[in-house]
Protein backbone atom coordinates (compact mmCIF):
# COMPACT_ATOMS: atom_id res chain seq x y z
CA UNK A 1 0.00 0.00 0.00
CA UNK A 2 1.50 3.37 -1.03
CA UNK A 3 1.14 6.29 1.29
CA UNK A 4 0.88 9.81 -0.08
CA UNK A 5 3.28 12.11 1.76
CA UNK A 6 1.82 14.66 4.12
CA UNK A 7 5.02 16.70 3.72
CA UNK A 8 6.06 19.28 1.13
CA UNK A 9 8.63 17.29 -0.84
CA UNK A 10 9.29 19.26 -4.06
CA UNK A 11 13.11 19.55 -4.11
CA UNK A 12 13.31 22.73 -6.26
CA UNK A 13 13.66 25.00 -3.24
CA UNK A 14 11.95 26.05 -0.02
CA UNK A 15 8.21 26.71 -0.35
CA UNK A 16 6.95 30.29 -0.31
CA UNK A 17 4.13 31.58 1.90
CA UNK A 18 1.40 31.06 -0.69
CA UNK A 19 2.49 27.44 -1.30
CA UNK A 20 2.60 26.81 2.45
CA UNK A 21 -0.84 28.39 2.96
CA UNK A 22 -2.35 26.26 0.18
CA UNK A 23 -0.72 23.08 1.51
CA UNK A 24 -1.58 23.62 5.18
CA UNK A 25 -5.00 25.17 4.80
CA UNK A 26 -6.20 28.36 6.46
CA UNK A 27 -6.20 27.15 10.07
CA UNK A 28 -2.81 25.44 9.89
CA UNK A 29 -1.25 28.46 8.19
CA UNK A 30 -2.65 30.78 10.86
CA UNK A 31 -0.95 28.71 13.58
CA UNK A 32 2.24 28.58 11.47
CA UNK A 33 2.34 32.39 11.33
CA UNK A 34 1.38 32.82 14.99
CA UNK A 35 4.21 30.54 16.10
CA UNK A 36 6.69 32.43 13.93
CA UNK A 37 5.40 35.77 15.32
CA UNK A 38 5.55 34.49 18.91
CA UNK A 39 9.16 33.38 18.44
CA UNK A 40 10.11 36.72 16.85
CA UNK A 41 8.45 38.64 19.71
CA UNK A 42 9.69 36.53 22.62
CA UNK A 43 13.17 35.86 21.22
CA UNK A 44 13.96 39.01 19.16
CA UNK A 45 16.93 38.83 16.78
CA UNK A 46 18.00 35.52 18.30
CA UNK A 47 17.19 33.06 15.54
CA UNK A 48 17.72 33.08 11.79
CA UNK A 49 15.17 30.46 10.69
CA UNK A 50 16.68 28.01 8.22
CA UNK A 51 14.86 25.87 5.65
CA UNK A 52 15.99 22.24 5.63
CA UNK A 53 15.15 19.61 3.03
CA UNK A 54 14.87 16.08 4.42
CA UNK A 55 14.35 14.37 1.06
CA UNK A 56 11.19 12.72 -0.26
CA UNK A 57 10.38 11.15 3.10
CA UNK A 58 10.62 14.23 5.35
CA UNK A 59 10.31 17.15 2.93
CA UNK A 60 10.79 20.77 3.94
CA UNK A 61 10.96 22.11 7.49
CA UNK A 62 11.82 25.45 9.04
CA UNK A 63 14.39 25.12 11.83
CA UNK A 64 15.03 27.61 14.62
CA UNK A 65 18.46 27.08 16.14
CA UNK A 66 21.03 29.10 18.07
CA UNK A 67 23.82 26.74 19.02
CA UNK A 68 21.30 24.10 20.09
CA UNK A 69 18.04 23.22 18.40
CA UNK A 70 15.09 25.32 19.57
CA UNK A 71 12.24 23.98 17.43
CA UNK A 72 11.36 22.97 13.89
CA UNK A 73 8.14 23.92 12.13
CA UNK A 74 6.85 21.42 9.59
CA UNK A 75 4.25 22.39 6.99
CA UNK A 76 2.13 19.23 6.77
CA UNK A 77 -0.93 18.68 4.62
CA UNK A 78 -3.87 20.49 6.28
CA UNK A 79 -2.00 21.08 9.54
CA UNK A 80 0.91 22.74 11.30
CA UNK A 81 3.38 20.47 13.07
CA UNK A 82 6.20 21.41 15.39
CA UNK A 83 9.09 19.34 16.71
CA UNK A 84 11.10 20.11 19.84
CA UNK A 85 14.02 18.09 21.16
CA UNK A 86 14.42 18.07 24.94
CA UNK A 87 17.82 17.20 26.42
CA UNK A 88 18.13 15.68 29.88
CA UNK A 89 18.29 19.04 31.72
CA UNK A 90 15.26 20.31 29.81
CA UNK A 91 13.32 17.12 30.58
CA UNK A 92 14.01 17.68 34.29
CA UNK A 93 12.37 21.12 33.93
CA UNK A 94 9.36 19.75 32.02
CA UNK A 95 8.54 17.01 34.53
CA UNK A 96 7.24 19.29 37.34
CA UNK A 97 5.15 21.38 34.92
CA UNK A 98 3.69 18.57 32.77
CA UNK A 99 0.38 18.91 34.61
CA UNK A 100 0.05 22.40 33.06
CA UNK A 101 -0.03 20.91 29.55
CA UNK A 102 -3.21 19.79 27.83
CA UNK A 103 -3.91 16.07 27.93
CA UNK A 104 -3.12 15.80 24.20
CA UNK A 105 0.27 17.52 24.49
CA UNK A 106 1.15 15.67 27.70
CA UNK A 107 0.42 12.34 26.01
CA UNK A 108 2.55 13.33 23.01
CA UNK A 109 5.39 14.34 25.33
CA UNK A 110 5.19 11.16 27.41
CA UNK A 111 4.98 8.84 24.40
CA UNK A 112 7.85 10.53 22.50
CA UNK A 113 10.93 8.40 22.08
CA UNK A 114 14.11 9.49 23.86
CA UNK A 115 17.21 9.09 21.70
CA UNK A 116 20.87 9.73 22.56
CA UNK A 117 20.41 13.43 21.72
CA UNK A 118 17.13 13.93 23.58
CA UNK A 119 13.38 13.38 23.59
CA UNK A 120 11.87 14.24 20.19
CA UNK A 121 8.37 15.65 20.75
CA UNK A 122 6.09 16.32 17.77
CA UNK A 123 2.92 18.33 18.27
CA UNK A 124 0.15 19.13 15.83
CA UNK A 125 -0.74 22.75 16.52
CA UNK A 126 -4.48 22.79 15.85
CA UNK A 127 -5.99 24.61 18.84
CA UNK A 128 -5.37 27.51 21.22
CA UNK A 129 -4.64 24.97 23.93
CA UNK A 130 -1.82 23.31 21.96
CA UNK A 131 -0.52 26.75 20.91
CA UNK A 132 -0.23 27.68 24.62
CA UNK A 133 1.44 24.32 25.33
CA UNK A 134 4.02 25.17 22.66
CA UNK A 135 4.63 28.55 24.31
CA UNK A 136 5.19 26.84 27.71
CA UNK A 137 7.49 24.17 26.29
CA UNK A 138 9.56 26.66 24.30
CA UNK A 139 10.02 28.71 27.48
CA UNK A 140 11.57 25.60 29.07
CA UNK A 141 14.03 25.39 26.21
CA UNK A 142 14.90 29.10 26.38
CA UNK A 143 13.50 31.80 28.65
CA UNK A 144 11.57 34.43 26.62
CA UNK A 145 13.00 37.95 26.60
CA UNK A 146 9.91 39.34 28.33
CA UNK A 147 10.53 37.02 31.30
CA UNK A 148 14.25 37.81 31.66
CA UNK A 149 15.27 40.23 34.36
CA UNK A 150 17.05 43.41 33.32
Backbone bond lengths (Angstrom), bond angles and torsions (degrees), N, CA, C in turn:
res aa  C-N    CA-C-N  psi(-1)  N-CA   C-N-CA  omega(-1)  CA-C   N-CA-C  phi
1 X - - - 1.441 - - 1.529 108.07 -
2 X 1.328 117.71 126.21 1.470 121.82 179.67 1.511 110.12 -91.66
3 X 1.318 113.84 135.88 1.457 119.31 179.97 1.519 108.93 -105.56
4 X 1.328 116.50 131.14 1.452 120.79 176.65 1.525 107.00 -78.33
5 X 1.329 115.97 133.65 1.458 120.70 -177.52 1.523 111.28 -65.43
6 X 1.325 114.95 141.22 1.464 120.14 174.87 1.524 109.77 -92.86
7 X 1.330 116.70 0.33 1.459 122.73 -176.91 1.527 111.26 -102.18
8 X 1.317 115.36 158.70 1.467 121.92 175.63 1.530 107.05 -83.89
9 X 1.329 116.73 108.88 1.460 120.16 -169.78 1.529 114.95 -115.84
10 X 1.324 118.56 8.49 1.474 119.73 178.66 1.526 108.38 -68.10
11 X 1.352 117.71 120.48 1.467 120.37 -172.75 1.541 115.51 -80.22
12 X 1.331 119.04 0.14 1.465 120.87 -174.30 1.520 113.29 -62.06
13 X 1.307 118.35 -29.34 1.452 121.78 -178.60 1.510 109.08 162.87
14 X 1.330 116.96 169.25 1.462 119.66 -178.40 1.529 111.19 -58.45
15 X 1.332 116.94 145.84 1.463 120.18 179.17 1.528 110.67 -70.82
16 X 1.337 115.51 150.81 1.464 119.50 175.58 1.529 108.73 -92.64
17 X 1.339 115.83 174.70 1.472 120.06 -175.87 1.522 113.28 -58.52
18 X 1.325 117.77 -40.07 1.467 118.54 -178.11 1.534 111.07 -68.60
19 X 1.323 117.48 -36.65 1.469 120.41 176.58 1.530 110.79 -66.56
20 X 1.326 115.89 -40.61 1.466 120.11 178.98 1.522 109.55 -64.68
21 X 1.331 116.92 -45.85 1.474 121.11 -179.11 1.528 110.69 -59.71
22 X 1.322 116.81 -43.44 1.471 120.25 -179.92 1.526 110.37 -65.87
23 X 1.311 117.84 -40.67 1.462 122.74 -177.47 1.532 111.47 -68.81
24 X 1.342 115.54 -44.85 1.458 120.22 -173.92 1.519 113.60 -84.22
25 X 1.308 117.03 -23.07 1.456 119.81 -173.83 1.515 109.61 85.71
26 X 1.325 115.90 164.98 1.466 121.46 -173.45 1.527 112.74 -59.07
27 X 1.332 117.62 -49.60 1.461 120.14 -176.68 1.526 111.72 -64.32
28 X 1.322 116.83 -47.38 1.461 120.41 179.90 1.517 111.71 -60.64
29 X 1.330 116.36 -40.94 1.465 120.50 -179.44 1.522 111.39 -68.32
30 X 1.325 117.19 -33.87 1.470 119.76 176.26 1.532 110.30 -63.09
31 X 1.339 117.65 -44.17 1.465 120.27 177.99 1.531 110.87 -66.23
32 X 1.321 116.68 -38.75 1.471 122.27 176.43 1.537 109.50 -54.46
33 X 1.317 116.21 -51.37 1.468 120.62 -179.15 1.524 112.17 -67.23
34 X 1.314 117.19 -39.16 1.468 120.30 -179.99 1.532 111.48 -64.65
35 X 1.323 116.66 -38.42 1.464 119.65 177.70 1.525 109.66 -65.85
36 X 1.323 116.76 -45.35 1.465 120.03 178.58 1.532 110.88 -60.42
37 X 1.336 116.97 -42.40 1.474 120.99 178.92 1.526 111.22 -65.94
38 X 1.322 117.60 -40.99 1.454 121.75 179.10 1.530 110.44 -62.74
39 X 1.316 117.35 -42.46 1.463 120.71 178.31 1.527 110.22 -64.73
40 X 1.332 117.22 -44.53 1.469 120.54 179.35 1.528 111.37 -61.44
41 X 1.327 117.02 -38.86 1.470 121.61 -178.14 1.527 111.58 -73.57
42 X 1.337 116.45 -46.94 1.461 120.87 -174.85 1.525 114.03 -81.41
43 X 1.327 116.83 -20.20 1.462 121.87 -178.18 1.530 108.95 -133.90
44 X 1.360 117.53 60.20 1.461 120.60 -172.42 1.538 113.33 -61.54
45 X 1.319 114.51 134.62 1.471 123.45 176.53 1.525 113.57 55.43
46 X 1.313 117.46 23.94 1.456 120.86 -178.12 1.528 111.83 -94.92
47 X 1.328 115.76 -39.77 1.460 119.96 -175.05 1.523 111.02 -114.01
48 X 1.327 115.37 144.95 1.455 122.12 168.80 1.529 104.59 -113.55
49 X 1.344 117.60 95.17 1.466 119.53 -176.69 1.525 111.28 -53.66
50 X 1.317 115.49 139.68 1.464 121.53 -175.26 1.527 109.82 -127.00
51 X 1.346 115.68 127.63 1.456 120.31 176.04 1.520 109.08 -76.97
52 X 1.325 116.02 133.56 1.465 122.50 176.14 1.520 108.49 -121.51
53 X 1.327 116.00 143.37 1.466 120.13 175.75 1.519 108.40 -113.66
54 X 1.335 115.52 117.65 1.465 121.80 -177.49 1.510 113.55 -98.18
55 X 1.343 116.95 22.89 1.459 120.48 178.99 1.521 112.32 79.60
56 X 1.340 115.36 -172.06 1.466 120.50 -175.79 1.521 112.99 -64.96
57 X 1.314 117.61 -26.53 1.460 120.42 -178.40 1.531 111.73 -77.29
58 X 1.331 117.25 -44.76 1.466 120.62 -172.92 1.520 114.17 -105.27
59 X 1.319 118.47 -21.01 1.457 121.26 176.69 1.524 113.76 64.05
60 X 1.325 114.61 -155.34 1.456 122.06 -176.08 1.521 112.43 -86.79
61 X 1.335 115.10 144.84 1.463 121.61 174.07 1.526 108.15 -147.58
62 X 1.303 115.38 155.61 1.462 122.21 -178.57 1.529 108.19 -111.77
63 X 1.341 115.54 110.76 1.467 120.50 -174.15 1.528 111.31 -99.93
64 X 1.326 113.98 136.54 1.461 122.57 172.82 1.522 106.43 -109.12
65 X 1.336 115.53 121.69 1.462 119.76 -175.07 1.523 109.52 -151.09
66 X 1.307 116.47 138.21 1.462 122.95 172.53 1.519 105.01 -141.02
67 X 1.319 115.72 92.78 1.458 119.65 -173.11 1.523 109.95 78.84
68 X 1.339 115.46 -71.73 1.468 121.00 177.26 1.521 109.22 -106.07
69 X 1.312 115.39 157.91 1.460 120.84 178.45 1.526 111.00 -63.33
70 X 1.324 116.55 134.07 1.460 121.94 176.95 1.524 108.66 -99.66
71 X 1.336 116.42 -61.04 1.465 120.97 175.17 1.522 108.56 -164.30
72 X 1.313 115.05 165.69 1.458 121.64 177.49 1.514 108.15 -133.14
73 X 1.329 115.62 125.45 1.464 121.86 176.11 1.527 108.56 -91.67
74 X 1.314 115.87 136.29 1.465 120.44 -178.60 1.522 108.97 -125.29
75 X 1.345 116.55 116.80 1.464 118.79 176.50 1.532 109.80 -78.46
76 X 1.316 116.45 101.70 1.461 121.47 178.67 1.515 109.70 -100.82
77 X 1.312 116.30 160.63 1.456 121.80 -179.44 1.525 109.65 -59.65
78 X 1.338 115.89 119.60 1.465 124.12 177.72 1.526 115.09 61.38
79 X 1.335 117.24 22.28 1.468 118.80 175.78 1.530 111.15 -166.24
80 X 1.328 113.19 162.38 1.458 122.41 177.67 1.527 107.82 -108.07
81 X 1.319 116.20 124.57 1.462 120.81 177.96 1.524 109.17 -115.70
82 X 1.309 115.20 152.72 1.454 121.30 -179.78 1.520 108.32 -140.60
83 X 1.330 116.31 137.12 1.458 121.58 178.72 1.525 108.36 -119.09
84 X 1.335 115.11 134.27 1.457 122.16 174.34 1.522 107.52 -128.22
85 X 1.327 116.22 140.62 1.457 120.93 177.38 1.524 107.46 -111.11
86 X 1.324 115.82 123.21 1.462 121.59 -178.07 1.524 110.28 -107.03
87 X 1.332 116.04 116.93 1.460 121.34 174.49 1.516 109.95 -73.00
88 X 1.324 116.99 178.49 1.467 120.58 -175.09 1.532 112.37 -62.38
89 X 1.330 118.54 -41.69 1.466 120.40 178.94 1.531 111.20 -65.35
90 X 1.312 116.38 -38.93 1.468 120.20 178.74 1.524 110.90 -67.79
91 X 1.323 117.23 -37.86 1.472 120.44 178.32 1.533 110.45 -63.98
92 X 1.323 117.17 -35.60 1.464 120.67 176.81 1.532 110.36 -63.29
93 X 1.314 117.90 -32.66 1.471 121.62 178.95 1.530 111.49 -78.23
94 X 1.337 117.10 -30.30 1.467 120.43 -179.85 1.524 111.20 -73.65
95 X 1.318 117.46 -38.55 1.469 120.83 -174.74 1.530 113.81 -49.59
96 X 1.351 119.79 -51.05 1.469 118.30 -177.69 1.527 114.71 -71.82
97 X 1.342 117.98 -12.65 1.466 118.87 -179.21 1.534 112.57 -112.75
98 X 1.332 117.28 7.99 1.472 120.57 179.47 1.516 112.46 -57.31
99 X 1.328 116.86 -33.43 1.466 120.54 -179.07 1.528 111.79 -63.29
100 X 1.330 117.93 -18.79 1.464 122.01 179.11 1.531 112.18 -80.01
101 X 1.323 116.71 -14.52 1.465 121.32 -179.72 1.527 110.21 -82.52
102 X 1.319 115.30 154.37 1.465 119.66 174.68 1.531 108.44 -64.24
103 X 1.314 115.72 158.80 1.458 120.60 179.07 1.532 110.56 -55.96
104 X 1.312 116.67 -44.46 1.474 121.81 -178.72 1.530 111.12 -59.24
105 X 1.332 117.12 -49.36 1.467 120.87 -178.58 1.525 111.07 -68.55
106 X 1.313 116.76 -38.97 1.471 120.84 178.59 1.525 110.18 -61.93
107 X 1.329 116.81 -42.77 1.466 120.17 178.85 1.528 110.82 -64.81
108 X 1.330 116.91 -40.67 1.468 120.32 177.47 1.526 110.42 -62.30
109 X 1.328 115.83 -43.48 1.467 120.19 179.12 1.530 110.47 -62.16
110 X 1.312 116.41 -49.39 1.469 120.46 -176.15 1.523 112.82 -66.70
111 X 1.331 117.62 -32.14 1.463 119.67 -178.05 1.532 112.98 -88.80
112 X 1.335 117.54 -7.16 1.468 120.55 179.51 1.523 110.14 -65.95
113 X 1.324 114.81 142.73 1.456 120.94 -179.44 1.530 109.44 -78.94
114 X 1.330 115.71 138.78 1.455 121.02 175.38 1.526 107.96 -99.35
115 X 1.326 115.15 120.54 1.462 122.50 178.02 1.525 108.61 -102.40
116 X 1.333 116.93 -177.27 1.470 120.92 -179.47 1.529 111.87 -61.35
117 X 1.336 117.13 -27.42 1.469 120.17 -177.64 1.522 113.00 -99.33
118 X 1.322 118.77 2.82 1.454 121.17 176.50 1.517 113.60 135.44
119 X 1.318 114.26 -179.40 1.468 122.90 179.58 1.523 107.55 -91.45
120 X 1.330 117.14 118.89 1.462 123.54 -178.13 1.528 109.09 -92.65
121 X 1.335 116.05 107.86 1.463 121.69 -176.72 1.521 109.00 -107.99
122 X 1.336 115.89 125.18 1.460 121.88 178.93 1.513 108.64 -114.41
123 X 1.333 116.07 123.88 1.461 120.97 178.54 1.521 109.87 -118.44
124 X 1.322 115.97 141.22 1.455 121.24 169.40 1.517 106.25 -92.98
125 X 1.337 116.03 117.36 1.458 120.64 -177.14 1.530 106.99 -89.95
126 X 1.334 114.90 100.52 1.466 120.00 -174.05 1.529 112.19 -136.55
127 X 1.338 116.33 14.23 1.467 119.75 178.57 1.529 108.36 -158.74
128 X 1.333 114.97 163.59 1.465 120.36 176.46 1.523 110.23 -61.54
129 X 1.316 115.87 -36.52 1.457 120.90 -178.85 1.523 110.97 -61.85
130 X 1.324 117.33 -47.56 1.469 120.66 179.61 1.529 110.00 -68.08
131 X 1.332 117.47 -36.98 1.466 120.68 176.48 1.532 109.87 -58.13
132 X 1.332 117.65 -44.03 1.471 121.39 178.70 1.531 110.84 -67.59
133 X 1.331 117.11 -35.37 1.466 120.41 175.33 1.523 110.29 -61.28
134 X 1.324 116.48 -41.97 1.468 121.51 178.15 1.527 109.52 -60.20
135 X 1.324 116.54 -45.52 1.466 120.87 179.24 1.541 110.63 -58.00
136 X 1.338 116.80 -45.64 1.474 121.13 178.97 1.527 111.85 -62.78
137 X 1.329 116.25 -45.16 1.459 119.99 -177.40 1.525 112.07 -69.06
138 X 1.325 117.05 -36.75 1.461 119.20 177.08 1.524 110.94 -66.33
139 X 1.323 117.20 -33.61 1.464 121.01 177.98 1.531 111.22 -66.61
140 X 1.334 117.38 -26.47 1.464 120.73 174.39 1.525 109.12 -69.54
141 X 1.314 116.16 -40.22 1.458 120.68 -178.88 1.528 112.01 -69.69
142 X 1.331 116.34 -37.02 1.462 121.03 179.59 1.520 108.15 -157.90
143 X 1.315 117.11 126.58 1.456 121.48 -178.32 1.531 109.70 -64.49
144 X 1.346 117.69 128.99 1.472 120.70 178.41 1.528 111.12 -63.22
145 X 1.318 116.53 151.73 1.463 121.83 -178.92 1.528 111.13 -56.93
146 X 1.316 117.10 -40.99 1.457 121.18 -177.51 1.531 112.46 -63.10
147 X 1.330 117.46 -22.41 1.459 120.80 -178.99 1.528 112.00 -95.04
148 X 1.336 117.71 -11.45 1.467 120.05 -179.01 1.523 109.19 -75.18
149 X 1.307 114.87 146.93 1.467 119.45 177.50 1.520 109.21 -85.61
150 X 1.328 115.39 144.90 1.465 120.56 -178.94 1.513 110.58 -78.11
